Amino acid sequence: MSYPESLIKLSARAIRLYMGKADDRLFFHNLAHTGRLLESANKINDHLKLDDKSYFIVCAALWLYDLELISSDNGEIKKTTLSDGLLDTLEMGDDEKAEIKNCILAANGLRQPISLNEKIVSDAVYFYLGSPYFSEYNKLRRKETEAMTGQKIKGSVWRSETVSLLQNHQFQTSFCQDLLNKTKEENLKTITSLHREKKNNVYNLPDNVPGQHIIHPPGWKYKSKHHLSGVETVFRNSSSNHLNLSVMADNKAFIMISVNSILISLGIGLIIGKFVLIPKLFVPTVLLLFVNVFTIIYSVLATRPGLMKGKFTMEDVQNKKVDLLFFGNFFKMPLVDFEYGMKQMMDDSDFLYDNLIRDIYAQGQILGRKFRLLRSSYNIFMYGTASVVVAYIISFFFN
């Protein structure tokens, strides 16, 4: 059999199956994940130089791995029923089919990886544990688990399971051990540190003290993580929307400036020279030039930067009256003073949120001025152009 040709046929059928099993809840085990598995296998193959048969077995197992998970109950592969049906459509020996299924089972922890191919598939599946992007992939895995089960997983429970996974996992090939173990250890330290910090975040109370209760300071108010996350999302989206609107306003102003500049050039170059021959063009042409000039003035005013002092005082920082997120308030300040102000803001959540609120408010004020002037510019152009057309008609037909 031709292994490259069989792999192409298998991948095409696997993709069709993915399309048929499309599910919005599959944030992790999806076609993109299969692509990452194959990419990991290719990295391993670049080092180990597998023959065509072994490479086919490894890639076939990875093409089928996520499909088996999607088709199984509770995301656990117990038997490779789907793979049996798909592999039967290809011309291959029973030994090859059995090895592909063993690779899938080994990757899912249902058997100890024995052959090199089983070890490669297992390492490809868990390659992300030693990836710098482990945290992002782990979040997707949690999101998918919650979506598929319909139950919210507590952060402490998920972190505990993740720590256990990283501690108990072991890469099978020496190549992955050399390449990924260091990063995996760093990921383990990060998640362990976060888990311990969240677990013991009781106003620095000592660990393992029985009967210890949380004592909140006076005036303390509970703020859920969901609330804080929502607030941060609001700030981020508001800032992004304001930026997009500002760019839109600048583009509209640029259009008005360009159009009216062209009209002025045409008016001066083509019409003013005809005044001696056709005197009745004088009034509507001058009116057109006035419309163009005033439209440009308002468009330029809409995009003209305002005056910025670029400085703040330490008293402003102490009184929490300065917006440190806008460059116009600090671009003339020494770096030391700016660092001091930023650190003061980052250490004080109220000061930080006040800055975010001021920044969004300032963006809104600037946007309001831009769109007000821009509206005036468009009104002048719209009504002025209509008046110029009427003036030309009157000049030609009533004079």
ROGU-564759 format. One record per residue (C-alpha): x, z, y. Coordinates in steps of 0.02 Angstrom, whole numbers. Layout:
# ROGU-564759
((X, Z, Y))
...
# end
This chain:
# ROGU-564759
((0, 0, 0))
((52, -27, 180))
((64, 147, 256))
((63, 93, 441))
((-89, -18, 410))
((-180, 121, 316))
((-142, 243, 456))
((-219, 124, 584))
((-377, 108, 478))
((-388, 296, 455))
((-364, 332, 640))
((-500, 205, 687))
((-624, 285, 566))
((-576, 460, 625))
((-607, 412, 807))
((-779, 344, 761))
((-817, 509, 674))
((-761, 604, 830))
((-880, 501, 935))
((-1021, 539, 815))
((-982, 725, 815))
((-960, 739, 1003))
((-1002, 915, 1062))
((-983, 984, 1239))
((-937, 1153, 1165))
((-775, 1086, 1089))
((-654, 1134, 1225))
((-504, 1150, 1108))
((-530, 1065, 940))
((-570, 892, 1004))
((-494, 719, 1007))
((-370, 771, 1143))
((-311, 912, 1030))
((-285, 789, 888))
((-179, 686, 1007))
((-73, 840, 1044))
((-53, 874, 858))
((10, 696, 828))
((127, 710, 977))
((199, 870, 905))
((220, 786, 735))
((312, 642, 818))
((433, 764, 899))
((469, 842, 730))
((485, 670, 650))
((610, 615, 783))
((723, 752, 717))
((685, 745, 529))
((666, 555, 512))
((527, 551, 381))
((501, 400, 270))
((343, 295, 289))
((248, 385, 152))
((283, 561, 217))
((247, 509, 396))
((80, 435, 340))
((33, 594, 245))
((75, 705, 395))
((-18, 597, 522))
((-168, 574, 407))
((-182, 762, 382))
((-176, 790, 571))
((-307, 656, 604))
((-423, 745, 483))
((-380, 926, 527))
((-495, 946, 678))
((-632, 844, 596))
((-632, 964, 449))
((-644, 1112, 568))
((-787, 1033, 665))
((-882, 993, 505))
((-853, 1163, 423))
((-955, 1321, 439))
((-894, 1448, 568))
((-738, 1345, 602))
((-658, 1388, 435))
((-600, 1255, 315))
((-649, 1303, 137))
((-648, 1132, 56))
((-600, 959, 115))
((-764, 870, 82))
((-755, 758, 236))
((-576, 708, 198))
((-623, 664, 19))
((-751, 539, 78))
((-640, 464, 212))
((-485, 448, 103))
((-584, 367, -38))
((-610, 217, 76))
((-422, 186, 83))
((-315, 113, -54))
((-201, 258, -102))
((-153, 357, -254))
((-228, 524, -305))
((-62, 609, -274))
((-61, 554, -93))
((-241, 609, -67))
((-203, 778, -144))
((-51, 802, -34))
((-149, 761, 124))
((-282, 889, 76))
((-150, 1019, 34))
((-72, 992, 206))
((-242, 1026, 288))
((-270, 1182, 185))
((-93, 1245, 219))
((-115, 1220, 406))
((-276, 1322, 399))
((-190, 1464, 305))
((-280, 1436, 140))
((-117, 1407, 46))
((66, 1441, 76))
((156, 1286, 141))
((272, 1227, 3))
((319, 1045, 29))
((406, 983, 186))
((250, 885, 236))
((142, 1042, 225))
((268, 1137, 332))
((270, 998, 463))
((80, 991, 475))
((71, 1180, 488))
((202, 1182, 627))
((114, 1041, 720))
((-51, 1138, 717))
((32, 1295, 788))
((155, 1203, 900))
((60, 1264, 1054))
((110, 1445, 1016))
((285, 1402, 1075))
((227, 1294, 1220))
((245, 1340, 1405))
((59, 1295, 1418))
((8, 1420, 1284))
((-96, 1523, 1407))
((-202, 1372, 1457))
((-230, 1319, 1276))
((-273, 1497, 1227))
((-406, 1504, 1363))
((-482, 1342, 1298))
((-483, 1413, 1122))
((-574, 1570, 1182))
((-698, 1466, 1283))
((-736, 1360, 1130))
((-756, 1511, 1017))
((-879, 1590, 1140))
((-976, 1426, 1158))
((-987, 1396, 970))
((-1038, 1574, 926))
((-1147, 1602, 1079))
((-1066, 1772, 1106))
((-956, 1835, 1246))
((-787, 1898, 1185))
((-713, 2047, 1275))
((-544, 2015, 1353))
((-466, 2162, 1262))
((-529, 2097, 1094))
((-465, 1922, 1124))
((-296, 1982, 1187))
((-279, 2094, 1034))
((-317, 1948, 918))
((-195, 1837, 1013))
((-56, 1967, 1000))
((-90, 1981, 813))
((-84, 1792, 793))
((83, 1778, 884))
((159, 1924, 789))
((106, 1864, 617))
((143, 1680, 640))
((305, 1601, 582))
((361, 1422, 606))
((403, 1339, 441))
((534, 1209, 487))
((705, 1254, 554))
((682, 1125, 693))
((527, 1214, 762))
((607, 1384, 739))
((755, 1331, 847))
((647, 1240, 973))
((496, 1354, 993))
((536, 1533, 939))
((609, 1583, 1107))
((458, 1522, 1205))
((340, 1599, 1077))
((426, 1768, 1101))
((406, 1751, 1289))
((221, 1711, 1266))
((204, 1863, 1153))
((289, 1976, 1282))
((176, 1909, 1420))
((13, 1934, 1325))
((70, 2104, 1256))
((117, 2163, 1430))
((-49, 2105, 1500))
((-144, 2187, 1356))
((-54, 2352, 1382))
((-79, 2343, 1570))
((-266, 2311, 1554))
((-283, 2444, 1421))
((-193, 2579, 1519))
((-254, 2530, 1693))
((-324, 2703, 1731))
((-239, 2742, 1895))
((-70, 2759, 1807))
((-127, 2893, 1687))
((0, 2926, 1547))
((-27, 2837, 1382))
((-103, 2920, 1229))
((-175, 3070, 1321))
((-330, 3127, 1226))
((-485, 3174, 1323))
((-421, 3093, 1483))
((-558, 3025, 1597))
((-548, 2900, 1738))
((-562, 2983, 1910))
((-603, 2861, 2048))
((-549, 2892, 2228))
((-679, 2932, 2363))
((-775, 2780, 2420))
((-729, 2680, 2265))
((-851, 2543, 2220))
((-856, 2450, 2057))
((-815, 2266, 2069))
((-834, 2165, 1911))
((-704, 2034, 1866))
((-842, 1905, 1866))
((-886, 1950, 2045))
((-705, 1935, 2103))
((-684, 1773, 2010))
((-840, 1705, 2092))
((-779, 1757, 2265))
((-611, 1670, 2236))
((-701, 1514, 2177))
((-809, 1514, 2335))
((-655, 1528, 2446))
((-562, 1392, 2351))
((-710, 1271, 2351))
((-750, 1304, 2534))
((-571, 1270, 2587))
((-564, 1112, 2482))
((-730, 1049, 2551))
((-676, 1081, 2731))
((-514, 987, 2701))
((-609, 838, 2629))
((-730, 839, 2776))
((-585, 845, 2899))
((-503, 694, 2818))
((-671, 605, 2821))
((-693, 641, 3007))
((-516, 578, 3045))
((-551, 417, 2950))
((-713, 389, 3045))
((-624, 418, 3210))
((-486, 297, 3159))
((-618, 164, 3120))
((-696, 184, 3292))
((-528, 177, 3380))
((-476, 20, 3284))
((-641, -73, 3310))
((-650, -37, 3495))
((-467, -76, 3524))
((-497, -248, 3447))
((-652, -273, 3556))
((-553, -227, 3712))
((-417, -352, 3666))
((-546, -488, 3637))
((-638, -445, 3797))
((-483, -450, 3904))
((-405, -602, 3821))
((-556, -715, 3799))
((-688, -668, 3925))
((-606, -601, 4083))
((-520, -768, 4111))
((-691, -854, 4112))
((-759, -754, 4261))
((-715, -891, 4386))
((-806, -1022, 4283))
((-950, -912, 4226))
((-976, -769, 4352))
((-1130, -705, 4263))
((-1018, -639, 4121))
((-940, -510, 4237))
((-1069, -370, 4227))
((-1098, -368, 4036))
((-910, -386, 4002))
((-866, -239, 4113))
((-1006, -140, 4030))
((-931, -184, 3859))
((-759, -124, 3913))
((-831, 40, 3977))
((-920, 68, 3811))
((-760, 32, 3714))
((-652, 145, 3823))
((-771, 294, 3816))
((-794, 272, 3628))
((-604, 276, 3605))
((-588, 429, 3718))
((-712, 530, 3616))
((-635, 472, 3452))
((-462, 523, 3510))
((-528, 691, 3570))
((-603, 718, 3396))
((-432, 699, 3314))
((-322, 773, 3450))
((-239, 936, 3392))
((-279, 1092, 3491))
((-151, 1202, 3576))
((-71, 1332, 3461))
((34, 1477, 3517))
((123, 1492, 3349))
((159, 1678, 3367))
((82, 1845, 3321))
((134, 2024, 3354))
((165, 2167, 3235))
((20, 2253, 3320))
((-92, 2108, 3265))
((-35, 2136, 3086))
((-64, 2324, 3093))
((-237, 2297, 3167))
((-274, 2158, 3042))
((-321, 2037, 3180))
((-210, 1888, 3138))
((-246, 1743, 3020))
((-82, 1720, 2926))
((-149, 1575, 2823))
((-155, 1455, 2972))
((12, 1381, 3021))
((-36, 1378, 3205))
((-22, 1567, 3210))
((156, 1583, 3142))
((258, 1422, 3157))
((363, 1496, 3299))
((388, 1664, 3212))
((551, 1719, 3130))
((545, 1713, 2940))
((573, 1902, 2927))
((419, 1941, 3032))
((313, 1816, 2937))
((369, 1889, 2770))
((325, 2062, 2831))
((151, 2005, 2884))
((120, 1915, 2719))
((174, 2065, 2615))
((62, 2179, 2717))
((-82, 2060, 2686))
((-49, 2044, 2499))
((-42, 2232, 2479))
((-209, 2256, 2566))
((-357, 2168, 2482))
((-469, 2193, 2634))
((-339, 2115, 2747))
((-317, 1971, 2623))
((-502, 1933, 2611))
((-520, 1950, 2800))
((-385, 1816, 2817))
((-475, 1702, 2696))
((-638, 1726, 2792))
((-552, 1694, 2960))
((-466, 1540, 2891))
((-629, 1463, 2828))
((-716, 1508, 2991))
((-576, 1427, 3093))
((-587, 1270, 2985))
((-774, 1268, 3015))
((-750, 1284, 3203))
((-627, 1139, 3206))
((-742, 1034, 3096))
((-890, 1072, 3209))
((-792, 1012, 3362))
((-731, 856, 3271))
((-902, 803, 3211))
((-982, 842, 3380))
((-859, 730, 3472))
((-869, 600, 3334))
((-1058, 596, 3347))
((-1043, 568, 3535))
((-920, 428, 3502))
((-1038, 343, 3379))
((-1187, 366, 3496))
((-1092, 287, 3641))
((-1040, 142, 3531))
((-1213, 117, 3456))
((-1317, 128, 3616))
((-1180, 48, 3722))
((-1164, -103, 3607))
((-1353, -126, 3611))
((-1350, -116, 3801))
((-1208, -244, 3810))
((-1305, -366, 3701))
((-1459, -345, 3812))
((-1350, -369, 3967))
((-1279, -533, 3898))
((-1453, -595, 3856))
((-1517, -554, 4032))
((-1363, -637, 4110))
((-1388, -799, 4016))
((-1577, -817, 4019))
((-1633, -731, 4180))
((-1496, -779, 4303))
# end
